Amino acid sequence: MTHILKDNIAEVYSAIFKYNPVANCAWILNRYCNYSCSYCWPFAHQKEKDFLTEDQYLVAVDKIINEFYKNNFKTINWGMMGGEVTFNPHYLTILDEIQTYISNENKMATNLVSNMSHLPKWWEKFIKNTEKFTKVKVNGSLHTEYINDDNKLDKFREKLCLLKSCGVDSVANYVMLPGKMEYAKKLLNFFGEKHIFVLIKGCRVKNEFISGYTKEEINFLNASSNEQLNRNNKKLLNITEFNGTEHWFNSVEELIAKNGMSYEGFYCTAGMQGIVIYENGDVVRGRVCKEEKLGNIKTGFSLFNEVKRCIEKRNCHCAGDVKMPKWRNNGNNMLKVG
């Protein structure tokens, strides 16, 4: 597919956020992580504990929900991330608090990326504290610097199996470095025995594979990506041109890789339908547009009550930001989203 010129684009959207009154809260609860992987970005983890107080988190939950409700979003997806979120001592309490807002009208969903290092008893608590959520997904990140023998790998799989048996969408993630294709194939077989899907990713910088992969390894990674697309079995993101031509993408990563750009000047629901919260409590419109600060959970914040134009000149490269519906013409009926 050739790159679509920005001037030709009428709208970009994720179907779930355009056609449903669904809001998204991407919350970086902490940067603390019990692992220190050599390949992890320095800004993404730290050894110092940086947790806020339980009261600050719980007051924030109430405020977030009510702000989205004011904008007529009755379903909220909570994307919790770190660091290693599961070592935040208030994480399970936060989930349980969110559950108290669930009703026939108001729905909640959550997704988590974790290194799965807690014992099964902790995950049993997690299952209990998310049992009322409409959808729960856990991506178990397999870090072979720590999961470095068969016994540890068995325990990693057992925890994903426990989650899966309780209705949690459980996936294993593995970033395959050059030269590790045969090990990746073994992982596919190992997890496949228990019907656990393995998402094999290549290591990328600026959406391009790092150097060192052979042609055979690139083909293997592309095949793995296609398996993920077949698993979803649906087109998720759309770019529509002014002439009516539609381009569908199976993932945010595919859209960014093939047509990443700045959406400066587009109307965008970020800040009204979706927010990002940082570990220090800052609430911002999005990751890329983090300079548009909406406040702080410790001192107060307010979401936009209307759709605003994007003012960010940089390419929109964050999955959560890209998913928010955005369009060129303010006569677009997406102004009625929510």
N, C-alpha and C positions, 0 to 999 in steps of 0.2 A: 504494500500500500504506500503510495506517495504521500508526503507530508501535506496536510490540509492547511491552506493559508488561513491565518487568523482572520483576515478581512472577510473570508467566505463563511465563517462559522456563525450560525445563529444561536445555537445553544449547546451546552455540554451538561450531562446529568447522569446520575445513578438512578436507575428505575425505582428502586425501593424508596429513595428520598423524594423523588418527583411525584410519584403516584400514591404515596401513603403519608399520613400525618405522623411521621417518625422523625425524632430528633436524635442527635448523636453527641455524647459527651465523652471526649477523649481525655482521660485523667492520668497524668503522670504522678502517681502517689508519692514516689520516692526514687532516688537514684541509688540508694543503698543496694548492694548485691552481695550475696554470700560467695559468689564465684568471682574470679578475676581472670577471665579468658584473655589470652594474648592478642586475639584478633578483634576484641570488642573496642568500639570507639571510646576514647577516654571520657568524653562528656556524658556517656550513657550509663556509667556505673561509678560507684565510689564505695570505699570501705567504711566511711563515717556514716553513722545513722542520722537520717535527716527527716524523721517523721514529725508531723504536726500532732496536736493533741486530739484525742477522741472527740471532744466537744466541737472543735473547729471543723473536723470532717463531717460530723452529723448535722451541724447547723448548715454547712454547705450543701449537703444532700437535699435538705428541705428547700433551700433557696433555689437550687438548680431546678428541681422538679417544678416548683411554683413559677419560675421564670419561663420554662418551656410551656407549662399549662397556659400561661397568659397569652402565649403565641399560638395556642390551639394545637399543641403537639401532645398527644395523650399516650404515645408509646415512645420510650426512651431507650436507646442502646448505650450501655456503659462499657467503654473500652478502657480497661484498667491496664496500666503498663508501668515499667520501671526502667532501670533497676530490676530487682526481683520483688514484685509486689507482694508475694505471699509471705514475705518476712516483715511486712508492715504489721505491727501488733494490732492495728485497728481495722485491717482489711475485712476480716470476716464480720465484724460488727457493722461496717459500712454496708456490706451486702445484705445483712439481716435488716438493717434500717430501711434500705430501698424496698425490701419485700413488703414492708408495712403499708406502702402506698399502692400496692397492686390491688386492682378490683376488676370487675367485669368490663369497665370502661378504660381503665388505666393499665397499660401493659409495660413490662420491663424485659430487656434482654441484656446479656453481658457476654463479653469475650475476654479471654485472658491469655497472655503469653507467659509461660513459666518454665523454669529449668527442672521442675518436678522433684526438687530435692527433699521436700517434706515427706514424712512417713505417711503410710495409708490412713492412719487415724486422723491426721489433719485433713486429708482429702475427704474423709467421711463428714467432717464438719462443714467443709466447703459445699458438699452435695446438699446437706441439710439447709444451709443458709442461702441456697439458690433454688430450692425446690419449687418455688412459686413463679419463677421466671419463665417467660414464654419460650425462650431459647437460651441455652448456655453452651458456649464453645470454649474449649481449652486447647491451645496449641502448645504441645510439649516440645521445647527446644532441646535437642540432643547435642550436648557439648562434650565432645569426646576427650577433651583434656581432663574432664572429671568423670564422665561415664566411660571408664577406660579398661573394663574387664567384663567378662560374660555375666558375672553375678550382678553387677551394677546395671547392666543392660536389661537383664531379666526383671529386676525390680522396677526399672523405668517403665517397661512394658506393662507390668502388672498394675501399676497405678493408672495408666491410660485405660486398661481393661476394666478396672473398677469404675472409673468415670463413665465409660461407654455403657456398662451394664446398668447404670442408673440414669440413662437417657441423655448424658452429656455428649455433645459432638466432640469427639476426641481425635486429634491429629498429631502425628509426630513430624517435627520440622528438622531437616538436616541441611546445613550449608556444606556442599561438596566442594572442597578445594581441588586444584589440579592434582592428578595422580591418585585420587581416591574413588574412582568410579567402581572398582570391584567391591570395595567396602560398601558403597552405596547400594549396589545390587544385593549384597547380603542383607542389608537392612530392610530392603523391600520384601525379601522372602521372610525374614524374621518377624516383622510386624504383620505381614500378610497372613501368617499362620493364625493370627488372632483377629483378622479382619480390621486391623488398624491402618488407616491410610497414612502414607509417608509422603510429605511434600519435600522433594529434593530441589534445592535451589543452588544456583551458582553464585559465587562471590562477585559482586558488582561494585563498580565505582562510577557514579554519575550514569547509572542505568546501562553501563557497558560491562561485559565480563572482564575480569582482570586477565592479564596475560598469563600464558602457561597452559591453558586448556588445549587439548588436541581436538581435531575435528570430530573424532568419535565421541569424546566427552561432551562437546557442544551438542551433538545430535542426541545424546542420552539426556542431557538437561532439557532440551526442547521437548523430547518425548515425555519426560516427567511433567513438564508444564502442561502438555496436552492432556495427560491423565487427570490433572487437576481440573482442567476445563470440562472434561467429560463427566467428572464427578459432580460438578456444579450443574452441568447440562442446561445452561441458560446463558444468554447474553446479558451482561450486567450494566455496562456503561455505553453511553451513546454520544456521538457528535453528530449534530444535524446542520447541514449547510443551508444557506438562504434559499437555494434552489430546490430544497426538499430532500436532497440526497442524505441518506442516513448511513452512519458507520458505527457498527456495534463491536464492542470489545468485551472479552471474557474476564478481564481483571484490570484493576487500576494500573498495575505494573505494565501491562501491555499498552494501555492508552498512553501512559507517560513515555514509554520507550519509543512508541511510534509517532506520537504527536504532542510531546511535552511543550508547554509554552507558558507565557505570562497571560493572565486574563484581565490585565489592567483595563478598566473601562466597562467590563461586563458587570451586570447586576449579579449578585451572588448571595445565597441564603446563609453563608457562614456568618456567625455572630448572632443570628436569629434562630436558625435550625440546628446549628452545630457550634460547639465551642471546644477549646482546648484549655486544660488547667495544668499548670506547672507545679512542681514539687514545693515551691515556695508560696503557693496559693494564688499566683497571678492567673487571672482569667482573661483569655485573649480570643480574638476572632478565629484564628487558625495558626497552624505551625509556621507556615510561610509568612502569613500576615500577622505575626505575633506583636508587631509594633502597634497594632490596633488593640489597645488594652481596654478591657471592659470593667476592670476592677480587681479586687483580691478577695478570696473567700474569708480572710481574717478581718477585713475592714469594710467589706460590702462591694457588690457588683450588680450590674444590670445588663441584660441582653438587649440587643437591638429589638425594637418592636416593629420594624419594617425592613424590607430588603434594601441593601445599600450596594453601591458600586465597589468593585475591587480597585484599590489604589496601589497594588503591589507590582513593581516592575520586574521582579525576579520570576523565573519559571515556577509554576505551581507543581512541586515535586512530592508533596505529602499526600498519601492515600486519602486520609480523612478530609483534607481540603478539596481535593479533586472531586470527591463524591458529592459535595454539596452542589445542588443545581445552580447553574449560572447561564446567563443569556445576554444577548446584545440589546434587544429592543424592549423598552419598558412597557410596551403594550402586550407583552407575552403573558398568557394566562397563568404562568408559573408564579406571578406575583401573588396569586391566591393560595400558594402552597400552605398547608397546615390549616 
